[in-house]
Amino acid sequence: MNLDAIAADRQTLALDGCDGVGKSTLAAHLSDKYGFTVVHSPRTPDHQDLTSRYRTLLNQPGKLLLDRCFISELVYGPLFRGRSRITHAQAIDLAETLATRQGLFIHLTSPPAIVHGHAVIRVSGHCTSLWADSSSPCAV
């Protein structure tokens, strides 16, 4: 199954993967082509109730694309704060909610050299794009 077939048949997509792998670039492409509303999930304040935030997002009508999602909190929460603000049970509940919206998780990977190159580009203040036809050269 190719990306077009996946995106065309889904109401909800959740992109996840490490920083610099191309989530935002892919989200912009899929939004332009298939009409998804993109919600980027940046690092949030420690006090924010993430379960409620994602539940509210997943209860909205329309095509939704999460550019990073609650799965990242399970990984990055313990690294940055020593704990996750979402329990595994809450993550499973949110995943089931996403599935009822004809949802799909897509985990993006890339060779380390490419991810490192994107990080260097971001730090140096220069932007590039993984999509030759992208109208947003700073979407990476």
Kinemage of the C-alpha trace (Angstrom):
@kinemage 1
@onewidth
@group {chain A} dominant
@subgroup {mainchain}
@vectorlist {calphas} color= white
{ca met a 1} P 0.000 0.000 0.000
{ca asn a 2} L 1.388 3.410 -0.903
{ca leu a 3} L 1.052 6.722 0.897
{ca asp a 4} L -1.655 8.028 -1.428
{ca ala a 5} L -3.856 4.997 -0.796
{ca ile a 6} L -3.303 5.308 2.953
{ca ala a 7} L -4.079 9.024 3.132
{ca ala a 8} L -7.062 8.935 0.782
{ca asp a 9} L -8.851 6.289 2.863
{ca arg a 10} L -8.249 7.743 6.336
{ca gln a 11} L -10.021 10.348 8.413
{ca thr a 12} L -7.150 10.691 10.880
{ca leu a 13} L -3.387 10.285 10.659
{ca ala a 14} L -0.882 10.539 13.481
{ca leu a 15} L 2.713 11.095 12.391
{ca asp a 16} L 5.459 10.390 14.849
{ca gly a 17} L 9.199 9.906 14.814
{ca cys a 18} L 12.310 11.650 16.024
{ca asp a 19} L 12.967 15.351 15.489
{ca gly a 20} L 14.166 16.157 11.979
{ca val a 21} L 12.712 13.075 10.305
{ca gly a 22} L 10.247 15.064 8.151
{ca lys a 23} L 6.927 14.893 10.029
{ca ser a 24} L 5.987 18.522 9.431
{ca thr a 25} L 7.016 18.383 5.781
{ca leu a 26} L 4.942 15.266 5.199
{ca ala a 27} L 2.029 16.776 7.160
{ca ala a 28} L 2.046 19.872 4.937
{ca his a 29} L 2.111 17.709 1.807
{ca leu a 30} L -0.768 15.506 2.985
{ca ser a 31} L -2.780 18.524 4.088
{ca asp a 32} L -2.406 20.186 0.689
{ca lys a 33} L -3.251 17.025 -1.223
{ca tyr a 34} L -5.990 15.489 0.953
{ca gly a 35} L -7.454 18.329 3.015
{ca phe a 36} L -6.278 17.288 6.466
{ca thr a 37} L -6.309 19.856 9.250
{ca val a 38} L -2.804 19.675 10.692
{ca val a 39} L -2.274 20.028 14.423
{ca his a 40} L 1.378 20.291 15.387
{ca ser a 41} L 2.102 19.137 18.908
{ca pro a 42} L 5.072 21.096 20.188
{ca arg a 43} L 6.580 20.641 23.606
{ca thr a 44} L 3.856 21.660 26.042
{ca pro a 45} L 3.963 23.077 29.573
{ca asp a 46} L 4.418 20.436 32.258
{ca his a 47} L 1.070 21.246 33.866
{ca gln a 48} L -0.988 20.718 30.674
{ca asp a 49} L -3.415 17.774 30.723
{ca leu a 50} L -2.362 16.048 27.512
{ca thr a 51} L -4.993 13.318 27.659
{ca ser a 52} L -7.787 15.913 27.633
{ca arg a 53} L -6.046 17.905 24.897
{ca tyr a 54} L -5.821 14.906 22.578
{ca arg a 55} L -9.309 13.683 23.459
{ca thr a 56} L -10.695 17.116 22.490
{ca leu a 57} L -8.770 17.038 19.198
{ca leu a 58} L -9.927 13.520 18.375
{ca asn a 59} L -13.555 14.389 19.082
{ca gln a 60} L -13.612 17.185 16.489
{ca pro a 61} L -15.189 16.437 13.108
{ca gly a 62} L -13.237 16.459 9.866
{ca lys a 63} L -9.956 15.133 8.556
{ca leu a 64} L -7.257 15.457 11.199
{ca leu a 65} L -3.504 14.988 10.972
{ca leu a 66} L -1.474 15.021 14.180
{ca asp a 67} L 2.073 16.212 13.493
{ca arg a 68} L 3.589 14.405 16.477
{ca cys a 69} L 1.195 12.915 18.988
{ca phe a 70} L 0.719 11.464 22.429
{ca ile a 71} L 3.051 8.562 21.639
{ca ser a 72} L 5.961 11.025 21.779
{ca glu a 73} L 5.055 11.876 25.361
{ca leu a 74} L 5.669 8.241 26.320
{ca val a 75} L 9.188 8.558 24.891
{ca tyr a 76} L 10.192 12.170 25.573
{ca gly a 77} L 8.364 12.689 28.878
{ca pro a 78} L 10.684 10.394 30.831
{ca leu a 79} L 13.719 11.872 29.068
{ca phe a 80} L 12.839 15.546 29.693
{ca arg a 81} L 10.853 15.370 32.948
{ca gly a 82} L 11.653 11.970 34.411
{ca arg a 83} L 8.057 10.845 33.853
{ca ser a 84} L 5.367 10.710 31.199
{ca arg a 85} L 2.229 12.807 31.617
{ca ile a 86} L 0.263 10.072 29.842
{ca thr a 87} L -0.026 6.570 31.247
{ca his a 88} L 0.125 3.541 28.998
{ca ala a 89} L -3.587 2.935 29.686
{ca gln a 90} L -4.418 6.509 28.608
{ca ala a 91} L -2.275 6.106 25.471
{ca ile a 92} L -4.122 2.896 24.591
{ca asp a 93} L -7.462 4.633 25.133
{ca leu a 94} L -6.407 7.531 22.883
{ca ala a 95} L -5.122 5.075 20.261
{ca glu a 96} L -8.473 3.295 20.279
{ca thr a 97} L -10.234 6.647 19.881
{ca leu a 98} L -7.963 7.451 16.936
{ca ala a 99} L -8.778 4.059 15.394
{ca thr a 100} L -12.531 4.720 15.606
{ca arg a 101} L -11.916 7.836 13.470
{ca gln a 102} L -10.557 5.639 10.661
{ca gly a 103} L -7.155 6.586 12.029
{ca leu a 104} L -3.686 5.296 11.422
{ca phe a 105} L -0.342 5.838 13.135
{ca ile a 106} L 2.610 6.418 10.848
{ca his a 107} L 6.058 6.226 12.411
{ca leu a 108} L 8.667 7.954 10.283
{ca thr a 109} L 12.304 6.958 10.244
{ca ser a 110} L 15.291 8.241 8.371
{ca pro a 111} L 18.994 7.489 8.238
{ca pro a 112} L 20.854 9.228 11.093
{ca ala a 113} L 22.867 11.361 8.679
{ca ile a 114} L 19.687 12.924 7.269
{ca val a 115} L 18.193 13.592 10.708
{ca his a 116} L 21.514 15.120 11.806
{ca gly a 117} L 21.586 17.267 8.673
{ca his a 118} L 18.100 18.605 9.416
{ca ala a 119} L 19.116 19.426 12.983
{ca val a 120} L 22.187 21.287 11.721
{ca ile a 121} L 20.061 23.206 9.210
{ca arg a 122} L 17.579 24.210 11.939
{ca val a 123} L 20.319 25.346 14.312
{ca ser a 124} L 22.120 27.343 11.641
{ca gly a 125} L 18.894 29.157 10.732
{ca his a 126} L 18.695 27.858 7.179
{ca cys a 127} L 15.671 25.972 5.914
{ca thr a 128} L 15.261 23.336 3.265
{ca ser a 129} L 12.513 21.020 2.117
{ca leu a 130} L 12.290 17.287 1.488
{ca trp a 131} L 9.572 17.879 -1.142
{ca ala a 132} L 10.733 19.371 -4.411
{ca asp a 133} L 7.304 20.914 -4.991
{ca ser a 134} L 6.815 22.211 -1.446
{ca ser a 135} L 5.715 25.809 -1.213
{ca ser a 136} L 7.041 26.036 2.337
{ca pro a 137} L 10.836 25.809 2.312
{ca cys a 138} L 10.942 25.999 6.109
{ca ala a 139} L 8.525 23.133 6.723
{ca val a 140} L 11.255 20.696 7.734
